[in-house]
Amino acid sequence: MRQSELFSKTQKSAPKDETSMNAQLLIRAGFIHKEMAGVYSYLPLGLRVLRNIERIVREEMNALGAIEVFLSSLHPKENWQTTGRWKTMDDLYRLKDRGDREFALAGTHEEVIVPLLKKFVSSYKDLPLAVYQIQNKFRDELRAKSGLLRGREFLMKDLYSFHANKEDMLQYYERAKEAYRNIFFRVGLKAIETEASGGTFCDFSHEYQVATEAGEDEIIYCPGGDFAANVEVRKVKEGKQCDLGHGPLQKAKAIEVGNIFPLKDKFSKAFKLTFKDEKGKEHLVQMGCYGIGLGRLMGTIVEVHHDERGIIWPREVAPFLAHVISLPGGEKAAENAYEELQDAGIEVLFDDRQESPGVKLADADLLGMPFRVVSSEKTTSEDCFEVKKRDKGKAELLRKTDVASFLTKRT
């Protein structure tokens, strides 16, 4: 993509009403646009990041054997009355049409997926079954703040699994844990699997927390990785020695980037989702649910991966792998590099704008592509390019013929 063709522009300063680092940097860099508190539009570069996150999530969900669907965002009131959450879910958006009929905007999708599955599940032969979607959610959030970390409209992946018995559900639950660990590793986050309350759903759940001062949660965790709990759930004191000898437990602020719940029969009981076993006896279906906020994941990546100059995107989620920059005297070589790198299958953002070198280099740091490739009069005379990794302080000169292989090395 040529940067001159991007309608979104960088900004020198962050919006005054944004206090979170993720919102400041993503808005300044032209990745997102704030429509109102808690509601953001994704601009071309931001959408590319979001699509990369979606791709990773889809790959891991498909590997779990889950089938993708796309469920409605407008829900009949009756479904929410069936579960009792029409009155008890405080942040549910409720609305009426011109015929005075009442609806809910999807805050979650149990009230749609369970009655839907009633039409297709009746026998033990129909189980187990897992379905997932990537879909917008809406919540009447009183504290819409922190950029993409807490919104009124947000993109979420939710997976629902359906099983003939609790044992099978818990086995799948463990497999889902592994899939979640893979997702967070691939997007460049160290997520801590954390014990948490099941709330009104179940006895327990697990959250995936990323330690950062930008977080609203507090967790107690073992540095050796064998224990973590949300402080609201487990009254474990900081400094207590790990039972396995890994040293004192530590407290940290953290961002919740995902959660999983063993729902058991909570929603299947409400909707009478049952199946008949081999002997014709009827049983309630056992369920699990597994959520990840994709916009929140994007915001968390920025909170963790940035410096004083801008964003530092991990390579699997970056909008482009390389940012080719044309400086005076290097225009023709930069144009050739842009074409040749694309031909080699490398996604490239080409800064062909009529801007000063200082503006171009500052914007490159702000946008945060993993590699910067600079073509100038000096590099052209030496038949080289100046290549720099965004997370490294020093650039190096590479022969033009070596740049593509250098960029594709996973280092």
N, C-alpha and C positions, 0 to 999 in steps of 0.2 A: 504494500500500500504506500502511495506517495503521501507524505505528510501535508503537502500543499492542497490535497483534495479532501482533507478532513475538515468538516464544518466546525467541529469542537476545537476550542483553543485553550491554551494554558493561561493561567492567571498568576499574577505576581504575588498576590496575597490571598489568604484564606478568608472565607466569609466570617464576619464578626459574630454571627449567631451560632457558629459551629465550634464546639469545644473539644470534640474527639479528634484524635490524630487521623483516624481512617477517613472521616468525612472531610477534614481539611485537605488532606493530600489528594483524595480521589476527586474532589470538586476542582481543586486547583489544577490538577493534571488533565481535566476534561474527561474523566471516566464516567462520572455520574452527574446528574443535575437534581437539585432539591426542588420538589414541587410544593411541599409543605412539610410541617413537622412529621417525621416518621414515614415520609413517602418520597421515593427517589426514582428517577428515570435513568436507565442505563444507556449511555452514549456509545458510539461505535467501539472505542477501545475497551470500555467497561464490559460491553456485551461479549467481546472476544474472551475476556477473562472468565466471565460467567459461563460461557459455553464450554470452556476448557474444564472448569470445575464440574459442570454437568456431565461431560464425557467421562471423567474419572469415576464419578458416582455411578453412572450407568454401567460402566464396565464391571465394577465391583458388585452391583446389584444383579446384573445378568449372570455373573459367575456364581451367585448364590442360588440361581435357578428361579429368580423372581421374574414375573411377567409385567411389562409396563402397561399402564392404563392412563387415561386422562379424565378425571372426574369433574363433575359440575361444581362451580363455585357458589351457585345459588341453591339453597337447600330448603325443602319444605319444613315449615314449623313443626308439623306432626312428628317428624323423625326426632327432632330435638326434645319434644315433649316426651317421647317414648323413653329416652334415656334420663329424663329429668334435668337435662342441662339447659333447657330453654330459660329456666328461672335461675339456675345456680351459676352459670358461666358469666361472670361479671363483664368480661371484655368481648362478649359476642356482639357483633353488629346485627341489629334487628331492623327490618324495614317492611313497609307495606307497599303494595302496588295500587293502581287506581281502582281496583275492585275491592280494596280493603283487605286483601289476603296478606298474611304475614309470612315472611321468609327470614332466613339467616344467611349472611355472607360467611363463607367457609372460614372458620377459625381452625378447624381440623376436619378430618373426613371419616371418622368412625361412623357418624350418623348416615353416611351415604354408602360406604363400602360394605357394611354388614348387611343391611337390607338388600343390597344388590346381590351379594353372594347367596342369600336365601333362595334366589331363583335358579342357582346353578349347583349348589351343594346339598345333597340329600343322602348320600351313601358314603361309607368308609372308603370306597373306591375313588371318591372325588378329592380325597385328602392324602397327604398334605398339599397345601396350595399357598403360594406367596405372590402378592401383587404389589407393585409400587407405582408411584407417580412423582412427577416434578411439576408443581402447581403453586399458584399464588395463594397465600392465606391472608386473612384480614382480621385484625384484632383492635378493639377500641382501647388502645394503650394510653393510659394516663401519663406515663413517663416516657413519651416518645423522644428519645435522645440517643446520644452516642453513635450517630450516623447509622451505618448499616447494622449495628449490633442490636438495636431495639427499634422496631418499626411498627407502623400500623398496617402496612401492606408489605409482604415479604415473600420471597420464593423459597419453597421448602420441598425437600424430598421426604415423602413418607412411605414406608414399607409396612404392609400388614401381612402377617403369616397366620395360617389356619391349620389346625392339627386335630387329630383324633384323640390325643391324650396329652397330659401334662408333660410326660417324659419326652415325647417327640418335640413338643414346643420348646422345652428347655435345651434340647440338643441343637435345634435351629437357632435359638437365642445365642448359644456359644459360637456358632458359625457366623452369626451376624456381628458379634464382637470382633472377630478376626477381620471381617470385611471393613468394619469401621476403622480398625487400626491401619489397614492398608490405605484407605481413603485419606486419612489425616497425614500419614507418612508421605503419600504421593503429592499432596498439595503443599508440603513443606512445613507442617506443624507437628510439634511434639504434644500430642493430646494425652492427658492422664485419665485412665479409666477410673471413675470415681463412684463409690457407693452413695446412693441417694434414696430419699423417701419415694415411695410409689404414689404418694398423695392419695387421691380418691380412687386411683386405678387399681393399686395392688400393694403388697407388703413392702416391696423394694423396687428399685430401678437402678440403672447405671447412667451416669452422665459422662461426657467426654469434655474435659476441661483443659484449657490452654492457659498456663500461668503467665500473667502479664498484669502490670499495674493498671491497665485500662479495664480490667475485669470488675464486674459487680458482685460476683460470688467470692466466697472464701472457702478454701479447701485445706485439709490437713493431709499431708502425704509423706510417704517414705521415699527418700532420695534413691533407694535401691529399686523402687518400682513395684513392690509387692503389696502396697496398701495405699488407698486414698479414700477420703470420705468428705462429703460436703459438711461444713461445720454446723449447718442447721439440722443435720440428721444425727451425726455421731459426735457426742461430747468428748472427743479425744483432745487432750491438751498438747499444744506445741511443746516440743522438747522431750516428750516421752520417748523412751528408747524403742526402736523397732524390735519386734519379737524375734526376727531372724538375724539380728546383729548388724543391720545396715546403718546404725547410728540414730540420732535423734530425729523425730518426726518434725516436719517443717510446715509452717502456715504460709499460704500465698493467695493473693488475689488472682482470679481466673475468669476466663470467658467460657461459657458453656457453648460448645459448637455442635453437640449432638446428644441425643438421649435414646434409651431403649427401655421398654416396659414389658414385662410378662403379664399381659392383660388377663390371662386365664379365661374365665367365662363371663366377665363383667358385661361386655356388649353383646355377646351371643345370647346371654340370658335375657337381656332387655328386648331383643328382636326375635327371640326364640329360634336362633340359628342352630339347628340340630342335624344329626346324621344318624343313620341306622348302621349298626355293626353287622358282622357276618351272620349273627343269629336273629337279626331283625330288631334288636333292642335299640331304643333311641337314646342319644347322648347329646349334651351340649358341646359345641365346637370350642376348642381351646385356642386362644389367640395371643399373638405378640405384636407390638408395634415399635417402629424404629424410625426416628426422625433426625434430619439434618437440615439446618437453615443454610441455604446456599449463599444468600447475600451476606448473612452473618459470617459465614466461612470466609468470604472475600474480605470483609471488613477486618476480621481477625488476622488474616494473612498480612494486611497492611500494618496493623498495630504491632505485629511481631517483626516484620521485615521492612524496616525503613531506617533512614538516617537523617541528618540535618539537611540533606540536599533533596530528599524525595523517597520514592518507593523503590524497593528492591524485590522484584517479582521472582519467586522460584520458577525454574524453567518450565515445569509441566503446566503451570497456569498462566504464564506470561502471555500477553496478547501477541507478541512477536518474539522470536528468539534473538534477533539481531536488529540493531538500530544503525543503519548506514547514514553517515553524516558527510555532506559535501561542503568543504571549506574552499576558499579561493585558491585557484590553481589545481584543484583536484576534482573538478566537476565531471569531466569525461570519465575518469577512472571510477568515480562513485557511481555513475550511471551504469557502467559496465558491471561493477560489483553487484549492484542491485539486481540486474538481470541474471547474472551467473549464479548468484546464491539462490535465487528463486528456482532456477533450472535444476539446482542440486537438491531441491525439496526443502529448503530452509525458508521459514516465514520471516519476512523482512519488512520493517518500517523504514522508508527512505526519506530523510529530511532534505528535500529539494527546495525548501523555501528560500526566499530572498531575505534572509535575516543575518545578523552579525554572528561571527563565530561564538561570542560569549553567550548570546541568546540560545543558539543551537545546542551548545554543550550543557548549559544549565537546564534546558528543557529535557535533554536526554537523561540527565540525572533524576529529574522530577518524574518522568514517565517510567523509568526503572526497568527497561528491557535487560535481560541477563548479559548481553554483550553489546558493546559500542564499537563500531568500525568506522574510523575517520579517514577520509581521503583529503589530502591537502597538497599544496605545491611541494612541500618537503617530502611527503611520503611518495608522491608520484615520481619525483626525481630519483628516488631509491628503489623504485618498482616494488613498493611495499604498501601496507596499510597499518595504521596504528589501531591495535585491538586491545580493548580493556574490558575485563569482567566488572559488572556493576558493583559487586561486593568486594572488589580488590582496589587497593589504592594506586597501583602502578600499571601503566599501559606497556605493551610491548610491540615492537615492529615485527610484522610477519610478511613473508613474501606473498604476493597476491595469490599464487597457486596453492598456498597452504591454508588459506583462511577458512575455506569450507570444511576441510577435515578437522581443523581446530575447533570450530563451532559445534560440530556434531559429536565430539568426544564428550562423554558424560562425566565431566570432572567438576 
